[in-house]
């Protein structure tokens, strides 16, 4: 019967080695499997083990809280770093935009200057063409005048002859 009780007790999770232990006689066994001379010692050992487990759980929780706090600080530092990087990129983009605007304004000014120079050259050519036309007109009038004079002389000669 003791063997049957021992098997049942083992199946239930206890570490009872003999039937006497089941009946309350002999050494008592704690959850760690240690043999104790009294029930109080076994309970004290069990309480100490429970306290150790609770301390481990609390230490684990503290470690997890610490890890979470560290991760939060790391995330905040990365967020700040990313924000600073974004700000630097915005500043650089603004500076590049200003430089591009200045360059475009300079190019526009140069283009306007070249356009004015071309307009002045064109106006000079027009003025020169007008002078040439006037000169040609004068030459034409002189040629017509000479032609008229020659025609008048010829008519006079024809009349004389």
Secondary structure by P-SEA (a helix, b strand, c coil): caaaaaaaaaaaccccccccccccccccccccccccccaaaaaaaaaaaaaaaaaaaaaaaaaaaaaaaaaaaaaaaaaaaaaaaaaaaaaaaaaaaaaaaaaaaaaaaaaaaaaaaaaaaaaaaaaaaaaaaaaaaaaaaaaaaaaaaaaaaaaaaaaac
